């Protein structure tokens, strides 16, 4: 049986690694997929660590340079084309312009439609629904615009799923975690609730989407 080829962006980051680990933890899916782990530096220690997994191939490309990603899609034709894409984009930084993030997302989504990707999963962000989307700024607005672009391409044949994780539990780890806890404690009311999610759970949910995907499915999920 030919294995389905998955392109995983952010493969050396927490969400990308969580997806790869989840796919290999489940023995029923371990042999279903060949993973193309996208990184800008294939020689990095984080990239080399991924090669310990079976059927993980490191591919080098830059989401700011769509032609480098197009090369990956073209080279995958020898395996029967890229069947699925997991897209998570790097946070540009607090208060930073997110035009680059928006363009990265739109470029990769366009390529997915062009090359007939069967299952496109985008890890976005939870924001208490969509009522205030047009009032958002910076990276939150970029994610809204990427989501809208994905939905628009859905009408043209792209099969998509959008994940909207809330506040990551891992934000409480280490020294930064102590700062995070202090900021939340001083900045939020005592009765404020926060949606929490573990990075590993994003990996499990995304892997489940890839395992059960059928054609013409469109789903937004939030934790």
URKATA-V48139 format. One record per residue. N is the residue number from 1. RES is the residue in three letters. NEAR is the number of other C-alpha atoms within 10 Angstrom. D_CENTER is the distance of its C-alpha to the mean C-alpha in Angstrom with 2 decimals. Layout:
N,RES,NEAR,D_CENTER
N,RES,NEAR,D_CENTER
This chain:
1,UNK,5,26.57
2,UNK,10,24.10
3,UNK,15,20.69
4,UNK,18,17.65
5,UNK,23,15.63
6,UNK,24,11.85
7,UNK,26,10.10
8,UNK,25,7.31
9,UNK,27,6.38
10,UNK,19,6.93
11,UNK,26,8.91
12,UNK,24,11.59
13,UNK,15,9.91
14,UNK,15,10.06
15,UNK,25,6.82
16,UNK,26,6.71
17,UNK,22,10.40
18,UNK,22,10.41
19,UNK,24,8.99
20,UNK,24,11.50
21,UNK,18,14.12
22,UNK,22,13.84
23,UNK,23,14.37
24,UNK,19,17.31
25,UNK,12,18.74
26,UNK,13,19.44
27,UNK,10,22.38
28,UNK,10,22.18
29,UNK,15,18.90
30,UNK,18,19.45
31,UNK,16,21.39
32,UNK,17,19.52
33,UNK,21,16.79
34,UNK,20,16.92
35,UNK,25,13.77
36,UNK,22,13.41
37,UNK,26,11.82
38,UNK,24,11.35
39,UNK,22,13.15
40,UNK,16,15.67
41,UNK,16,18.24
42,UNK,17,18.82
43,UNK,11,21.78
44,UNK,11,20.17
45,UNK,10,20.87
46,UNK,15,17.24
47,UNK,23,16.71
48,UNK,14,20.02
49,UNK,11,19.19
50,UNK,19,16.59
51,UNK,13,19.49
52,UNK,9,21.15
53,UNK,13,19.09
54,UNK,13,20.68
55,UNK,18,19.24
56,UNK,17,16.69
57,UNK,18,17.44
58,UNK,22,16.50
59,UNK,20,16.15
60,UNK,18,16.77
61,UNK,21,15.60
62,UNK,15,15.01
63,UNK,20,12.72
64,UNK,15,15.79
65,UNK,11,17.84
66,UNK,16,16.78
67,UNK,14,19.75
68,UNK,13,18.41
69,UNK,20,15.39
70,UNK,17,18.00
71,UNK,12,19.95
72,UNK,18,17.28
73,UNK,19,17.25
74,UNK,12,21.05
75,UNK,13,21.51
76,UNK,17,19.54
77,UNK,12,22.25
78,UNK,9,24.43
79,UNK,13,22.31
80,UNK,12,22.25
81,UNK,18,19.32
82,UNK,26,15.55
83,UNK,22,15.21
84,UNK,24,11.51
85,UNK,24,8.25
86,UNK,25,4.69
87,UNK,22,3.22
88,UNK,21,2.68
89,UNK,21,6.45
90,UNK,13,9.45
91,UNK,10,11.72
92,UNK,14,14.87
93,UNK,10,17.25
94,UNK,9,19.53
95,UNK,9,21.47
96,UNK,10,20.05
97,UNK,14,19.80
98,UNK,21,16.35
99,UNK,13,17.59
100,UNK,16,15.86
101,UNK,22,12.37
102,UNK,22,13.45
103,UNK,17,14.88
104,UNK,20,11.99
105,UNK,23,9.92
106,UNK,19,13.16
107,UNK,19,14.14
108,UNK,19,11.31
109,UNK,24,11.71
110,UNK,15,15.41
111,UNK,16,15.29
112,UNK,23,13.56
113,UNK,18,16.45
114,UNK,12,18.99
115,UNK,15,18.38
116,UNK,15,18.33
117,UNK,23,14.93
118,UNK,21,15.62
119,UNK,26,12.34
120,UNK,25,9.35
121,UNK,25,6.53
122,UNK,24,4.83
123,UNK,23,4.17
124,UNK,23,7.38
125,UNK,18,10.47
126,UNK,17,13.65
127,UNK,16,16.73
128,UNK,12,19.61
129,UNK,9,19.27
130,UNK,9,19.64
131,UNK,8,23.28
132,UNK,9,22.87
133,UNK,15,20.05
134,UNK,11,22.60
135,UNK,8,23.78
136,UNK,13,20.60
137,UNK,14,20.40
138,UNK,17,18.42
139,UNK,23,14.66
140,UNK,19,15.01
141,UNK,17,16.76
142,UNK,22,14.33
143,UNK,23,11.57
144,UNK,20,14.43
145,UNK,18,15.42
146,UNK,22,12.14
147,UNK,23,12.20
148,UNK,13,15.83
149,UNK,16,15.37
150,UNK,26,13.13
151,UNK,19,15.85
152,UNK,12,18.50
153,UNK,17,17.35
154,UNK,17,17.35
155,UNK,11,21.07
156,UNK,10,21.29
157,UNK,16,19.87
158,UNK,25,16.07
159,UNK,26,14.99
160,UNK,27,11.96
161,UNK,25,10.43
162,UNK,22,9.02
163,UNK,20,8.31
164,UNK,19,10.20
165,UNK,21,10.62
166,UNK,18,13.90
167,UNK,17,15.46
168,UNK,14,14.35
169,UNK,13,17.45
170,UNK,15,16.81
171,UNK,16,17.85
172,UNK,14,21.32
173,UNK,12,21.55
174,UNK,10,24.13
175,UNK,9,25.94
176,UNK,12,23.16
177,UNK,14,23.00
178,UNK,12,26.69
179,UNK,14,26.25
180,UNK,14,23.51
181,UNK,14,25.87
182,UNK,11,28.73
183,UNK,11,27.05
184,UNK,13,26.03
185,UNK,11,29.50
186,UNK,9,31.30
187,UNK,9,29.22
188,UNK,11,28.73
189,UNK,9,31.46
190,UNK,9,32.44
191,UNK,6,31.51
192,UNK,7,27.98
193,UNK,8,25.34
194,UNK,10,21.73
195,UNK,13,18.91
196,UNK,14,17.69
197,UNK,15,14.93
198,UNK,17,14.44
199,UNK,19,11.32
200,UNK,19,12.76
201,UNK,16,12.85
202,UNK,23,9.15
203,UNK,21,9.38
204,UNK,18,12.45
205,UNK,16,11.43
206,UNK,25,8.59
207,UNK,22,11.28
208,UNK,16,13.85
209,UNK,17,12.36
210,UNK,23,12.46
211,UNK,15,15.90
212,UNK,8,17.47
213,UNK,17,16.25
214,UNK,12,19.27
215,UNK,11,19.87
216,UNK,14,19.80
217,UNK,14,17.67
218,UNK,20,15.92
219,UNK,14,14.56
220,UNK,15,13.37
221,UNK,14,12.97
222,UNK,17,13.60
223,UNK,16,14.81
